[in-house]
Amino acid sequence: MSAAQATNSAGTQETQALASGAAFANPAIDNPAIQNPAIEVQSIVKKYGTFEAVKGVSFSVADGEIFGLLGPNGAGKSTLIRMMTTLVPITAGRAIIAGHDVAKDPDAVRGMIGVIPQALTSDPDLTVEENLNIYAKLYSVPRAEREHNINEVLEAVDLLKWRGAQVKTLSGGMRRRVEIARGLVHNPHIFFLDEPTTGLDPVSRIAVWEMLDNLRKTRHLTMLLTTHYMEEADKLCDRIAIVDHGNLVALGSPIELKQSVPGANVVEVHFDRETPEWKARLEGLDGVTSVQAESAGFYRVLTSSGSKTTMQLVELAASLDETLTSLSVQNTTLDDVFVHYTGRQLRDEQVKPDVFRMPPRPGMQP
């Protein structure tokens, strides 16, 4: 049985509520709890002064699972990872990593995990092998094991030919692979990745996805990653937790999350002329569950029957002597899931919400 199948059969018992107080319409939430989870987060809270960055989040991650935290910048994803990896103290709640309490036994947790931060942190003036060797020494990997481990992880990320190259001479995608290899050199059981493909081109991003999935299978890793890319979460993760303003607002497999959104299809329609009445007209069509105005004359319509709604749209436009410039039908996406649970689109999050910032040190100029 695969990790995804094991996770779906085991399910979870998380019963987080939406900000409005309504219960999740998510089948994964009602299943029994995961037995012996690799990661267990219990009502975890992080406060910076009066600002609450993470607000009582709970979830479990099964052994061998790829679990994704999806949300916009400033949602609390990186703060969650920093608490789970012992980098910042937990204000309230508990995080259990590989059976060890993060607050009570941080050294044991650090020995069980590999962490890949969002920024590229390998020394650019050192070679690939030198970077890995230093990191292995920091983790007290015995000399006899270091060379074997370095060869093994370089082969796993396809960098054997570049072991002697300075990191600064590598492409962005190859530098990301160096980061991943460095995080694996001490043979961790659980792998944390913060926005692992940020800044990469589409081809390099897909290559990283394939590599991570292969590493999970060959090294039996449990992975927890943060991302704001819908496609990344959909293609790579067994289960996804959507985080918004420090709250966990939805949790389940990509399929379960899509099925939890009313409407089986999405119809995207663009009218030649924008009029204030179009949104109400579209909401009045049979089977339509929601209408999102995306730009002037462009609408995204969730419906129970894409074919029926398409016919109605054509007839409605003809009766009003309006012109349809484009019309397409697709299945529900994670973008629709995000809109359903948060009330807005992830790609619209251009401005970060107000967050806590450290005050300047005494004597420092602003």
Helices and strands as residue ranges (DSSP letters): H 3-10, G 27-30, E 39-48, E 51-61, E 66-70, H 77-84, E 92-97, E 100-101, H 106-112, E 113-116, H 128-138, H 143-156, G 160-162, G 167-169, H 172-184, E 190-194, H 202-219, E 222-227, H 230-236, E 239-244, E 247-252, H 254-259, E 265-271, H 278-283, E 288-295, E 298-303, H 306-319, E 324-331, H 334-342, G 346-348
